[in-house]
Amino acid sequence: MTIKLLSNLSNDFSYLLEKPCYNSDITIEVMGENDSNIKIFNAHSIILYARSEYFKQILTQTKENITKRNINMIILRITNITPNVFSMILRYMYTGIIDLGSTSGEDTFGLLIASSKLNFPEVVAYIQEYLVENHEEWLTDNFSTVINNVFKLENCRKLQNFCISYICVEAKNYFKTKDSLRLKKRILSLMLNLDNLYIEEDDIWDFLIRWGKENTRGVLSNININKWIDKDIEDLKETLDGLIQLIRFREISSDDFYEKIRPYKSVIPHDVYEDIMAHHLIGVETKIGMPSVPRRGFIDSVTLNSKQAAILSNWIDGGKNEDDVNLIIPKNNPYEFTLIYRGSLDGLNIKSFREKYKKLKCSTILVIKLKNSDKIIGGYSNHFYYFSNNHLDESGSFLFNFDQNIKSCKKIDGLFKNLYNGLHDFNNQIVFGNGDLVIYFDNLSIKCKQISYKERLLKQDSTYLVEDIELFRPVWK
């Protein structure tokens, strides 16, 4: 039988920390990044060597030099770590104890950075959890400092995910702050690659120009663009290089293009500008590899993006297949899509589906993501969800078929004006029309026929597997 009595061991080693003059053989000079004051810590090299790979490497190299010079005391200097933070690190190395009870958010974050630098992965894992749970306000108030640093750290996935989730939801408000202008270029690039930013593309462009001006010698913000000299233009162009290509220009209206983007034509790479012009003038697809998939934006969905939601809204209001989807701008969407059910969140089974919607009395949009496919299919039912084999007035209901890049999208209207077109529950199956779209929850599959609608939703006569299902309520804004 083995018993671990570690508390006494920790207490005994804490005595060495409190009485460092006893056989101490190393002096550590610690100075914070913005602090000219140096604080001296005395310690024992054998403990630092045993507890930290960082100190083991330094002491191995230093010991060789010291032996040659026959010097008994080692002197090290550590910068960019505050004395308060290093004191906590030192106590941890001696006792294995970290007490964050009265520690500020700033010092706790500093401890995270220091623990990563000094190679304490177990401390990094603990502190990032603690920060998210206990210092969320500090993290968001100092967001640029946080995100500029956490993506340089290893084993910091939870805090990185926190930052991504925050910026996706709060991008519109955050990009208005002065703090956002302190973002590092590599971090801004990471943000602009995100599909789930809840912000309009023209607002992203506005911020990018503000950020570029602020980070180009810091003087362009105060100079009217009409008074810029060639060097100003070239400097801003260099600052924004690699970032402009991440803007999804196709989601910016022609009016906003003229007012906001055209004045900066000389800053935009020629091939990018020509691609944008071709889109607005003749509607051609992008040819230079820029992102063409709209951001999910203002919709809580794992299947639809904001562009697809805007197209569905156009169809709800009577739009036709012939309508030019390139002219449909997400920010002009008159509907807000309220999430009612998501299979991957609530459970992909008929019981969970019914539990969410048994009292629902409104129009609905059913969206299905097919497994191993880029297809998104579904239907709009303009009456309430109905638990019987009776049918109500469903004029205006339709089926739809998208691919993820919206290179193809199709609305299929019903054959009958008033009956058999909408969403209903029949024999533990979710059905559109008279079997035109059937979801089988027992094996998470669907089948399609052509009975109540003008065309078959999916052409091939086969069974398709379901990856996820969502149901939304379209609400007029």
Secondary structure, 3 states (H helix, E strand, C coil): CCCCCHHHHHHHHHHHHHCCCCCCCEEEEEECCCCCCCEEEEECHHHHHHHCHHHHHHHHHHHHHHHHHCCCCEEEEEECCCHHHHHHHHHHHHHCCCCCCCCCHHHHHHHHHHHHHCCCHHHHHHHHHHHHHHCHHHHHHCHHHHHHHHCCCCCCHHHHHHHHHHHHHHHHHHCCCCHHHHCCHHHHHHHHCCCCCCCCHHHHHHHHHHHHHHCCCCCHHHCCHHHCCHHHHHHHHHHCCCCHHHCCHHHCCHHHHHHHHHHHHHHCCHHHHHHHHHHHHHCCCCCCCCCCCCCCCCCCCCCCCHHHHHHHHHHHCCCCCCCCHHHCCHHHCCEEEEEEEEHHHHCCCHHHHHHHHCCCCCCEEEEEEECCCCEEEEEEECCCCECCCCCCCCCCCEEEEEECCCCCEEEEEECCCCCCCCEEEECCEEEECCCCEEEECCCCEEEECCCCECCCCCCCCCCEEEEEEEEEEEEEC
